[in-house]
Amino acid sequence: MYNAKNYQAQGGDEWVIGGKLTIKEGAEIEGFPSFSPAENQSDSTAEDISALVTDFNFLLQKLRTAGLMKEE
């Protein structure tokens, strides 16, 4: 009896990946959201809470701009 980790489910509407999925260079994926890396955020040198809040808010904005966080 053969037991595969990756298989097409009964009816063909679903693929089950239970093993490793490798996507080779040049491959294309349709319908999957794409993400760009967020801009680099320098290490904080804040010396008080107010400056730390400012640094943190810069990080949050960079994550939103990269599409890694939803806008409110």
ZAMARGU-4260 file (C-alpha; in steps of 0.2 Angstrom, whole numbers, plus 5000, padded with zeros to 4 digits):
<rodrens>
0) 5000/5000/5000 | 5007/5017/4995 | 5004/5032/5007 | 5008/5049/4999 | 5011/5065/5009
5) 5006/5076/4994 | 4990/5071/4984 | 4975/5077/4975 | 4960/5075/4986 | 4945/5065/4981
10) 4935/5075/4967 | 4950/5085/4962 | 4946/5101/4970 | 4960/5101/4983 | 4978/5097/4984
15) 4985/5092/5000 | 5003/5096/5004 | 5010/5086/5019 | 5028/5085/5014 | 5040/5099/5007
20) 5034/5110/4993 | 5049/5117/4982 | 5045/5131/4970 | 5059/5132/4958 | 5066/5148/4950
25) 5055/5153/4935 | 5040/5145/4942 | 5024/5155/4942 | 5010/5154/4955 | 4993/5162/4950
30) 4980/5168/4963 | 4993/5169/4978 | 4996/5186/4986 | 5013/5192/4983 | 5023/5202/4996
35) 5038/5213/4994 | 5051/5214/5009 | 5048/5229/5020 | 5061/5243/5020 | 5075/5241/5032
40) 5071/5248/5049 | 5087/5254/5058 | 5090/5248/5076 | 5082/5260/5088 | 5094/5272/5098
45) 5079/5279/5107 | 5084/5286/5124 | 5066/5289/5130 | 5049/5281/5128 | 5043/5295/5116
50) 5057/5292/5104 | 5055/5273/5105 | 5036/5275/5100 | 5042/5286/5085 | 5054/5272/5080
55) 5040/5258/5082 | 5028/5268/5072 | 5040/5270/5058 | 5042/5251/5058 | 5023/5249/5058
60) 5021/5260/5043 | 5035/5251/5033 | 5026/5235/5036 | 5009/5242/5030 | 5018/5250/5015
65) 5025/5233/5010 | 5008/5225/5012 | 5012/5214/5027 | 4999/5223/5038 | 4982/5229/5033
70) 4978/5247/5033 | 4965/5252/5046
</rodrens>
